[in-house]
Each structure stands twice: as structure tokens, then as C-alpha cells.
């Protein structure tokens, strides 16, 4: 995936994770935030990040997401 940036970009990539339900609504599983400042250009960052609840919500979350990130300039 490519994440274009704009003037409003705050320097964080936010990943929201949902399950898929064929019937009914998809359930929120958690979110992960990665600071772009923690990425080194040209190096693959391989991370397991613990999922967190949404701001202002009392989500029950558990689990992790595995991300491989590469920043190019």
C-alpha cells in the first residue's frame, strides 16, 4: 500500500483492524499507531504491535498486528 500525505498529516499511520462478518456488522478488533519518525528510509521495519482501543471508546481489544513497513523518499 502507498500512503500519500497531505499538509494535515500528523506523522502517524493509524491501522484500524476489523473482522469480517458475512451477516451482521464487522467487529472492531483494535487499532495500532506507528510514528513515521520511527521509520528509517530504505530499511524494512518488521513489528508486532499490540492492538489498542479507539480514543474515547471502551472497546474490548486483544491481540496484535504484524506489520512490515518500508519508507521511501
C-alpha positions in Angstrom: 0.0 0.0 0.0 1.0 3.6 -0.6 0.0 6.2 2.0 0.0 9.7 0.4 0.5 12.5 2.8 -1.0 16.0 3.0 -0.5 19.2 4.9 -2.8 17.8 7.6 -0.7 14.6 8.1 0.3 14.4 11.8 3.2 12.0 11.3 1.3 8.9 12.4 0.0 5.9 10.5 -3.2 4.5 12.1 -4.3 1.0 11.3 -7.8 0.0 12.4 -8.5 -3.7 12.4 -11.9 -5.3 11.9 -13.2 -8.8 11.5 -15.4 -9.6 8.5 -18.9 -10.9 9.2 -20.9 -12.3 6.3 -24.1 -11.5 8.3 -24.3 -8.5 10.6 -21.7 -5.8 11.1 -18.0 -6.2 11.2 -16.5 -6.0 14.6 -13.7 -3.6 15.7 -10.7 -5.6 16.9 -8.3 -2.8 17.7 -6.0 -0.1 16.3 -2.3 0.4 16.0 -0.4 3.6 15.6 3.0 3.9 14.0 5.0 7.1 14.0 6.6 7.8 10.7 9.5 9.4 12.6 10.4 5.9 13.9 10.9 4.6 10.3 14.3 4.7 8.7 14.3 5.4 4.9 15.2 2.3 2.9 15.0 -0.1 5.8 12.2 -2.6 6.3 10.7 -2.3 9.8 9.2 -5.6 11.0 7.0 -5.1 14.0 4.3 -6.8 16.1 2.1 -4.1 17.6 -0.4 -4.7 20.4 -3.9 -3.5 19.4 -5.3 -0.6 21.4 -8.9 0.7 21.8 -10.2 3.7 20.0 -9.9 7.1 21.7 -12.9 7.9 23.8 -14.3 4.3 23.4 -14.4 1.4 25.8 -13.5 -1.2 23.2 -12.5 -4.6 24.4 -9.4 -5.4 22.4 -6.8 -8.0 22.5 -4.3 -9.3 20.0 -1.5 -7.9 17.9 -1.0 -6.9 14.3 2.1 -7.9 12.3 3.4 -5.0 10.1 6.3 -4.8 7.7 6.9 -1.2 6.7 9.2 0.4 4.3 9.6 4.2 3.9 10.8 5.6 0.7 11.5 9.2 -0.1 
